[in-house]
Amino acid sequence: MTSQPRKPDIPPGMPRGRRPVPPKRGGGPRPPASGVAPKNLPKAMPAAGQGAPAQQLPQRGAGADDVNIGEKTLVGQEVEQDRAQRDQKIMEASTPTETATLKIVYGGTVSNYRLKSDKIVTFIGTQRDESDIVVNDPSVASKQLAIIYYDGLYILADCGVHDLATFDGVSTRQVVCPPGSRVVVNMHLTTILFEYPAQGQAPAGKRFHLEPEDFATTLPSATFNVTWEGSKFPAKRDALVLGSHRDCDITIVSPEVKPFHAMIHWDVDGVAVSRLGSGEVSVNGAPVESKQLLRSGDRVALGDKEVEVEISGDVEGYVEAVFGGYKLNFNYIRFSAIPGSVGRSFMLPAIGGAIMVGRSPHADVTLEDGAASREHAQIIPNGKSCQIIDNYSSNGCYVNNERITKARLRAGDLVEIGRSIFVVHYD
């Protein structure tokens, strides 16, 4: 993020107010999470949000009802007053009734955190100037995990340069957690137990996209349970956590067992066991490097202790219903409007050319915001991240409350354009 520079000379033939698009580097954009570049995706599309169906949102070529394109951009005291009122509305709308808690495990030490109720986004990483919670794991990026509170839900997103996090043992970039959720996040040697309590409610399952996936009304019947010292522990969640800590699903007390040692969980191909941190795990006497699929009757050893796994039902049908189709694909970057924002949510393809955002009906994304310039900013998607470039707008662009000329956007970043503020994540 840089301070506002002096405007450079405009090249001959370049329309005033439109900045040239910088050349791409490094051989083009990174492919989406699925590993396959999506074909024939629209340049930009509206996203449902704030209770409005998608077809009611502004689209390219559709003028904003309350913004006259011929009028000047709102600037000055009126915008500042609106910003102060909007910030108050955002604070009121973004305060959860129940705040989530974290248990962070690294090197045998368990640290407890309660997420602050006045923060929309909490970052976890290794650098104090970039992250709110700092871990000492050298494999973790300076800012690796974003925990976003949005419209009664928590979104957990891997925002690092490289994908590192797994969620309940599944390699994906994002999970969406309703009240009652619990998710185990593993980042190499760091394990995070995320819990979002819901008073008087049964445990809730996570999903992967903000808009609910099209799950079958009734999932195929399948389950697994773990037997330890004669007691059978059924899987009431997507993962069973095993370790010496009292908050594990199965507490195994032994000097050779770590606080959060391993978990047995649903995976895209069935039931698997995954190591958590540096705990040693073996299946039927063979060591597990990171994760291994299980069969019914397999014996899983944690240090000097052993449990037995039983799997039953239509496992193939169950995992296809839960993980199949597009559910683990993130081909879009979503800009979700924070409650109290003037503009509405929109999505951009994760790869593609520059997208112009502004209040003009000819912009790729039209914002119904009188404080947004006609061609306010360009956004250039690049796989897991995107670049935003201020187009010499009247009121500027802000990322995480700092005015920028250009910046790299990742999941969890807050972007302000005019009187509109968005949180970035995947879709």
Backbone torsions as a table, in degrees:
resi	resn	phi	psi	omega
1	MET	NA	132.7	-175.2
2	THR	-127.3	162.1	176.5
3	SER	-76.1	164.9	-175.3
4	GLN	-68.9	117.6	-178.6
5	PRO	-86.7	170.4	173.2
6	ARG	-67.4	139.6	-177.6
7	LYS	-64.4	128.8	178.5
8	PRO	-75.3	166.0	175.6
9	ASP	-63.6	142.5	-179.2
10	ILE	-89.5	127.3	-179.3
11	PRO	-59.8	149.5	177.6
12	PRO	-56.3	137.8	178.3
13	GLY	84.4	-7.7	179.7
14	MET	-88.2	123.6	179.1
15	PRO	-57.7	138.0	-180.0
16	ARG	-65.1	137.8	-179.9
17	GLY	94.9	-14.2	178.3
18	ARG	-109.8	122.5	-178.7
19	ARG	-85.5	140.2	177.3
20	PRO	-63.9	144.0	179.5
21	VAL	-75.6	127.4	-179.7
22	PRO	-67.1	150.8	179.2
23	PRO	-68.0	150.9	177.3
24	LYS	-77.5	150.0	179.7
25	ARG	-120.8	165.0	171.1
26	GLY	69.6	26.2	174.6
27	GLY	77.9	23.1	174.5
28	GLY	99.6	174.2	-174.4
29	PRO	-73.3	157.9	176.7
30	ARG	-73.1	140.3	177.7
31	PRO	-67.3	161.8	179.8
32	PRO	-68.1	177.6	-173.2
33	ALA	-59.6	-28.5	-178.5
34	SER	-72.5	-14.0	-178.5
35	GLY	84.7	-2.6	179.7
36	VAL	-123.3	127.1	-179.8
37	ALA	-66.9	127.0	-180.0
38	PRO	-67.3	145.5	-177.8
39	LYS	-106.1	143.4	172.8
40	ASN	57.1	36.7	176.1
41	LEU	-80.1	145.4	176.6
42	PRO	-65.4	154.9	-177.7
43	LYS	-63.5	-38.6	175.4
44	ALA	-155.7	152.3	-179.2
45	MET	-146.8	149.5	177.2
46	PRO	-71.7	158.8	177.8
47	ALA	-126.6	139.4	177.6
48	ALA	-64.7	143.0	179.9
49	GLY	-177.0	158.6	-179.9
50	GLN	55.7	30.8	175.4
51	GLY	81.9	2.4	-178.0
52	ALA	-99.6	134.5	176.2
53	PRO	-66.9	154.9	-172.3
54	ALA	-58.8	-36.9	-174.1
55	GLN	-68.7	-14.6	179.8
56	GLN	-88.2	-6.3	-177.3
57	LEU	-83.4	156.0	-178.3
58	PRO	-64.6	139.1	178.4
59	GLN	-123.4	165.8	179.9
60	ARG	-58.6	131.1	178.6
61	GLY	90.1	-7.7	178.9
62	ALA	-102.6	118.6	-177.0
63	GLY	-69.9	149.3	177.7
64	ALA	-74.1	137.0	-174.6
65	ASP	-63.5	-37.9	-173.0
66	ASP	-107.5	16.1	179.7
67	VAL	-126.9	120.6	176.3
68	ASN	-90.5	121.1	-175.2
69	ILE	-62.9	-23.9	-179.7
70	GLY	-80.8	-14.8	-179.2
71	GLU	-75.9	158.0	177.4
72	LYS	-76.2	157.0	177.1
73	THR	-67.9	136.2	176.6
74	LEU	-66.5	131.1	178.8
75	VAL	-140.5	170.8	170.5
76	GLY	81.7	-144.4	-169.7
77	GLN	-62.3	-37.8	-178.9
78	GLU	-61.1	-42.3	179.2
79	VAL	-67.0	-40.5	-179.7
80	GLU	-65.0	-39.7	177.1
81	GLN	-64.8	-43.1	177.6
82	ASP	-61.9	-38.2	-179.4
83	ARG	-63.8	-42.1	179.9
84	ALA	-64.4	-43.0	178.3
85	GLN	-66.3	-39.8	179.9
86	ARG	-65.3	-41.3	179.6
87	ASP	-60.2	-37.1	178.1
88	GLN	-66.7	-42.1	178.3
89	LYS	-63.7	-41.4	179.6
90	ILE	-62.3	-42.1	-179.7
91	MET	-62.5	-41.6	-179.1
92	GLU	-68.9	-39.7	-176.8
93	ALA	-78.6	-19.3	-173.5
94	SER	-103.2	15.0	178.8
95	THR	-98.8	112.1	-178.5
96	PRO	-70.4	147.9	176.1
97	THR	-70.1	-31.2	175.6
98	GLU	-129.0	119.8	-179.5
99	THR	-84.6	148.8	-178.7
100	ALA	-79.4	157.7	177.4
101	THR	-121.6	153.4	-179.9
102	LEU	-127.8	140.2	164.9
103	LYS	-118.2	118.4	-176.9
104	ILE	-110.1	123.3	-175.2
105	VAL	-115.4	126.4	174.9
106	TYR	-151.5	126.3	177.3
107	GLY	63.1	30.7	178.4
108	GLY	86.5	-5.3	180.0
109	THR	-100.1	133.5	179.1
110	VAL	-110.2	121.9	178.5
111	SER	-113.9	137.1	-177.6
112	ASN	-105.8	137.3	178.2
113	TYR	-136.6	146.4	168.6
114	ARG	-116.7	123.2	-177.8
115	LEU	-62.7	140.1	-179.2
116	LYS	-69.6	135.2	-176.2
117	SER	-74.0	-14.9	-178.7
118	ASP	-99.6	11.4	-179.8
119	LYS	-112.7	128.6	176.2
120	ILE	-74.6	-39.8	-175.4
121	VAL	-129.4	135.9	172.4
122	THR	-120.9	125.5	179.6
123	PHE	-102.6	143.7	175.5
124	ILE	-122.2	130.1	-179.3
125	GLY	-172.7	-161.9	-173.8
126	THR	-103.9	-9.7	-176.2
127	GLN	-110.4	127.5	-177.1
128	ARG	-66.0	-30.2	-178.1
129	ASP	-79.3	-8.6	179.7
130	GLU	-116.9	-25.5	-173.5
131	SER	-118.1	150.4	177.8
132	ASP	-82.9	-34.3	177.2
133	ILE	-120.3	124.9	-173.7
134	VAL	-105.3	132.5	173.9
135	VAL	-117.1	156.8	-174.9
136	ASN	-100.6	12.4	-179.0
137	ASP	-73.6	116.1	-177.1
138	PRO	-65.7	-16.7	178.5
139	SER	-79.9	-16.1	-177.7
140	VAL	-84.7	142.2	-179.7
141	ALA	-73.9	170.0	179.4
142	SER	-59.6	-31.1	174.0
143	LYS	-142.0	104.1	-169.5
144	GLN	-110.6	-37.5	-174.7
145	LEU	-127.8	130.0	174.8
146	ALA	-108.6	129.9	175.5
147	ILE	-113.1	110.8	-170.3
148	ILE	-111.2	128.1	172.1
149	TYR	-96.2	122.4	-176.3
150	TYR	-146.3	116.1	170.4
151	ASP	53.3	46.2	177.1
152	GLY	84.3	-0.8	-179.2
153	LEU	-119.8	158.2	168.1
154	TYR	-109.0	135.3	175.6
155	ILE	-111.9	123.2	176.1
156	LEU	-105.3	120.6	-174.3
157	ALA	-133.8	135.2	173.6
158	ASP	-76.3	111.3	-177.0
159	CYS	-107.9	9.4	179.7
160	GLY	-71.4	165.0	178.1
161	VAL	-59.3	-40.2	177.6
162	HIS	-116.0	146.8	177.4
163	ASP	-67.0	126.3	-178.8
164	LEU	-131.9	-38.5	-172.0
165	ALA	-74.4	144.0	165.6
166	THR	-117.8	149.1	-177.3
167	PHE	-120.1	113.5	-172.1
168	ASP	52.8	38.2	176.3
169	GLY	83.4	-5.5	-176.7
170	VAL	-97.7	131.6	178.3
171	SER	-80.4	105.4	179.1
172	THR	-153.4	165.4	-175.2
173	ARG	-90.6	-15.2	-170.8
174	GLN	-160.4	144.5	167.5
175	VAL	-133.3	150.6	178.9
176	VAL	-114.7	127.8	-170.8
177	CYS	-117.9	111.6	172.5
178	PRO	-77.7	169.5	176.1
179	PRO	-55.2	138.7	-177.7
180	GLY	95.7	2.0	-177.0
181	SER	-85.3	153.5	167.8
182	ARG	-139.0	132.8	-179.1
183	VAL	-134.2	136.1	173.8
184	VAL	-99.3	117.0	179.3
185	VAL	-103.0	125.7	178.8
186	ASN	-117.3	126.0	178.5
187	MET	-127.8	86.2	-177.6
188	HIS	58.0	-105.4	-177.6
189	LEU	-95.3	1.0	-179.6
190	THR	-107.1	130.3	177.7
191	THR	-119.3	135.0	179.9
192	ILE	-124.5	124.6	174.3
193	LEU	-99.8	108.3	-178.9
194	PHE	-98.3	127.9	178.9
195	GLU	-132.0	129.2	178.8
196	TYR	-118.4	94.6	-172.1
197	PRO	-70.0	154.9	174.7
198	ALA	-141.3	113.7	-175.7
199	GLN	-62.6	125.7	173.4
200	GLY	74.7	11.9	-179.9
201	GLN	-113.6	150.2	175.8
202	ALA	-71.2	158.4	177.0
203	PRO	-54.1	135.8	-177.9
204	ALA	-106.6	149.4	178.1
205	GLY	-88.4	152.9	177.8
206	LYS	-83.3	168.5	168.6
207	ARG	-137.6	-178.6	-171.6
208	PHE	-111.7	-21.0	-179.6
209	HIS	-120.8	155.8	-179.0
210	LEU	-63.1	-45.5	174.4
211	GLU	-77.7	133.2	-175.9
212	PRO	-56.1	136.8	176.4
213	GLU	-71.4	160.9	-179.4
214	ASP	-84.7	69.3	176.1
215	PHE	-71.9	148.9	174.6
216	ALA	-62.3	150.0	179.8
217	THR	-57.0	-41.1	177.3
218	THR	-125.7	118.5	179.0
219	LEU	-73.0	148.7	173.4
220	PRO	-55.1	143.6	-175.8
221	SER	-77.3	120.6	176.1
222	ALA	-158.3	148.3	-179.9
223	THR	-157.8	168.4	171.3
224	PHE	-144.0	156.2	174.2
225	ASN	-144.5	162.6	-175.7
226	VAL	-122.6	132.3	178.1
227	THR	-105.2	125.8	179.9
228	TRP	-137.1	120.9	179.2
229	GLU	51.9	43.2	175.7
230	GLY	83.9	-7.8	178.8
231	SER	-101.1	139.2	-178.6
232	LYS	-103.6	128.8	-178.1
233	PHE	-114.4	106.1	178.7
234	PRO	-75.6	153.9	179.5
235	ALA	-82.0	101.9	178.1
236	LYS	-88.9	-13.8	177.6
237	ARG	-125.7	-174.4	179.4
238	ASP	-72.5	-17.5	-178.1
239	ALA	-145.4	144.1	170.6
240	LEU	-106.4	125.2	-178.5
241	VAL	-97.6	131.4	-179.6
242	LEU	-117.7	134.8	178.2
243	GLY	173.5	-174.9	-176.6
244	SER	-89.4	-9.3	-178.9
245	HIS	-74.8	146.2	-176.4
246	ARG	-66.7	-20.3	-179.5
247	ASP	-88.3	2.2	175.3
248	CYS	-71.6	155.5	175.9
249	ASP	-65.8	-36.7	175.4
250	ILE	-126.5	111.6	-178.3
251	THR	-91.0	120.5	-177.9
252	ILE	-120.7	108.6	-175.7
253	VAL	-89.5	117.4	177.8
254	SER	-166.6	144.6	177.0
255	PRO	-60.1	-23.1	-177.6
256	GLU	-92.7	-0.7	-179.0
257	VAL	-105.3	127.8	-179.9
258	LYS	-75.1	162.1	178.6
259	PRO	-53.7	-47.4	172.7
260	PHE	-124.8	97.1	-165.7
261	HIS	-92.7	-44.9	-175.7
262	ALA	-159.4	167.1	172.0
263	MET	-140.8	146.6	175.3
264	ILE	-109.8	127.3	-164.7
265	HIS	-151.3	163.0	169.6
266	TRP	-72.1	137.9	177.8
267	ASP	-131.3	174.2	-175.0
268	VAL	-63.5	-20.8	-178.9
269	ASP	-113.2	4.8	179.9
270	GLY	144.9	-141.1	178.0
271	VAL	-103.0	135.8	-176.2
272	ALA	-136.9	163.5	170.4
273	VAL	-115.1	136.9	179.0
274	SER	-126.3	139.0	173.0
275	ARG	-71.9	145.7	172.8
276	LEU	-115.8	118.6	-177.6
277	GLY	67.0	-135.1	-173.7
278	SER	-100.6	10.0	-178.6
279	GLY	-65.8	135.7	179.2
280	GLU	-83.9	132.1	-178.0
281	VAL	-133.2	142.6	174.6
282	SER	-138.4	153.3	178.0
283	VAL	-122.0	118.4	-178.1
284	ASN	52.7	37.5	176.9
285	GLY	88.4	-9.4	-179.9
286	ALA	-97.7	128.4	-177.4
287	PRO	-64.1	147.2	177.4
288	VAL	-104.1	126.5	-179.8
289	GLU	-75.3	-52.0	177.5
290	SER	-140.6	-49.5	-178.9
291	LYS	-148.7	145.7	178.5
292	GLN	-147.5	136.6	175.1
293	LEU	-67.9	149.5	-177.6
294	LEU	-118.0	154.4	170.6
295	ARG	-116.6	156.4	179.2
296	SER	-59.9	133.1	-178.3
297	GLY	96.6	-9.0	178.5
298	ASP	-64.2	146.2	177.9
299	ARG	-109.9	124.7	-176.1
300	VAL	-109.8	124.2	-178.5
301	ALA	-104.7	132.9	173.0
302	LEU	-116.1	103.8	-173.6
303	GLY	61.1	-120.5	-178.7
304	ASP	-99.2	9.5	-179.4
305	LYS	-113.1	151.5	-173.9
306	GLU	-135.9	140.0	175.8
307	VAL	-125.3	161.6	178.5
308	GLU	-117.7	140.6	-176.5
309	VAL	-109.2	135.0	175.9
310	GLU	-122.1	128.3	-178.0
311	ILE	-123.8	136.4	-178.7
312	SER	-146.5	160.3	176.0
313	GLY	96.1	-170.9	-177.8
314	ASP	-84.3	78.9	-175.4
315	VAL	-64.2	-45.3	-178.1
316	GLU	-61.1	-44.6	178.9
317	GLY	-65.6	-37.0	-178.9
318	TYR	-65.8	-49.7	-177.1
319	VAL	-68.1	-30.9	176.1
320	GLU	-66.0	-40.1	179.6
321	ALA	-69.0	-34.9	-176.1
322	VAL	-85.0	-41.6	-173.0
323	PHE	-112.3	-10.9	-172.2
324	GLY	-75.5	178.6	179.7
325	GLY	68.4	-137.0	-175.7
326	TYR	-91.1	1.3	-166.0
327	LYS	-59.5	-32.5	-179.9
328	LEU	-100.6	8.7	178.4
329	ASN	-96.5	137.3	177.7
330	PHE	-128.6	86.6	-177.4
331	ASN	-94.4	1.7	-179.5
332	TYR	-130.2	155.0	166.9
333	ILE	-107.5	125.6	-174.6
334	ARG	-104.4	136.1	173.4
335	PHE	-109.5	97.7	-175.9
336	SER	-90.4	123.3	-178.8
337	ALA	-69.4	128.5	177.2
338	ILE	-71.4	141.8	176.3
339	PRO	-52.3	130.7	-175.7
340	GLY	99.2	-10.3	177.5
341	SER	-74.4	148.8	178.4
342	VAL	-76.8	-50.3	179.7
343	GLY	-73.8	162.8	-178.5
344	ARG	-108.0	166.8	-175.8
345	SER	-64.4	151.6	173.6
346	PHE	-151.7	164.5	179.8
347	MET	-128.1	148.5	176.2
348	LEU	-123.8	144.7	172.5
349	PRO	-57.6	143.3	-176.7
350	ALA	-67.5	-19.7	173.7
351	ILE	-131.6	149.3	-179.8
352	GLY	149.1	-172.8	-177.4
353	GLY	-84.4	-174.3	-177.0
354	ALA	-68.7	141.3	178.9
355	ILE	-114.3	125.6	177.1
356	MET	-90.8	130.0	179.5
357	VAL	-117.9	131.4	178.2
358	GLY	179.1	-173.5	-177.6
359	ARG	-90.3	-4.3	178.2
360	SER	-67.2	139.8	175.4
361	PRO	-67.7	-12.2	179.6
362	HIS	-94.2	-2.8	176.2
363	ALA	-70.4	156.5	176.9
364	ASP	-64.8	-36.4	174.2
365	VAL	-125.1	116.2	-178.8
366	THR	-95.6	124.9	177.9
367	LEU	-102.6	128.9	175.5
368	GLU	-81.5	70.1	-172.5
369	ASP	-143.5	110.8	-179.2
370	GLY	-66.2	-17.2	178.3
371	ALA	-88.7	-4.6	175.3
372	ALA	-88.1	138.2	175.5
373	SER	-69.9	163.6	-178.4
374	ARG	-58.7	-45.4	174.3
375	GLU	-123.7	85.0	-166.6
376	HIS	-77.9	-46.1	-174.9
377	ALA	-156.8	155.9	171.6
378	GLN	-106.1	140.3	174.6
379	ILE	-121.9	126.7	-176.5
380	ILE	-115.8	103.2	-179.9
381	PRO	-66.7	147.9	179.4
382	ASN	-148.7	58.2	176.6
383	GLY	79.7	-104.3	-176.6
384	LYS	-83.4	-17.2	-178.4
385	SER	-134.6	-178.0	173.1
386	CYS	-153.5	163.7	178.9
387	GLN	-110.8	136.5	175.4
388	ILE	-112.9	134.8	-178.8
389	ILE	-126.0	120.4	176.8
390	ASP	-67.9	133.6	-175.6
391	ASN	-100.5	47.7	-178.3
392	TYR	56.4	42.7	-176.9
393	SER	-71.9	159.6	-178.0
394	SER	-67.9	-40.7	-176.1
395	ASN	-105.1	-0.6	174.5
396	GLY	77.7	173.8	175.3
397	CYS	-116.1	141.1	179.4
398	TYR	-124.5	135.3	173.7
399	VAL	-123.7	120.7	-176.4
400	ASN	52.4	41.5	174.2
401	ASN	73.1	14.8	175.8
402	GLU	-118.3	132.6	179.6
403	ARG	-71.9	136.9	-174.9
404	ILE	-132.4	159.3	167.2
405	THR	-97.4	-38.2	171.0
406	LYS	-154.3	151.8	-177.7
407	ALA	-158.5	155.5	173.9
408	ARG	-89.2	125.4	-179.4
409	LEU	-101.2	134.0	174.7
410	ARG	-130.4	169.9	-179.7
411	ALA	-54.8	134.0	179.9
412	GLY	99.1	-16.0	-179.8
413	ASP	-71.7	143.2	176.3
414	LEU	-101.4	125.1	-175.5
415	VAL	-116.5	128.9	-179.9
416	GLU	-116.5	123.6	176.7
417	ILE	-128.1	113.4	-175.0
418	GLY	62.3	-124.9	176.7
419	ARG	-102.8	17.7	-179.2
420	SER	-107.8	135.9	179.5
421	ILE	-132.8	133.5	-174.3
422	PHE	-127.8	150.5	169.7
423	VAL	-108.6	136.7	-174.9
424	VAL	-93.4	133.5	171.1
425	HIS	-158.0	-169.4	-172.9
426	TYR	-100.3	159.9	174.4
427	ASP	-156.8	NA	NA
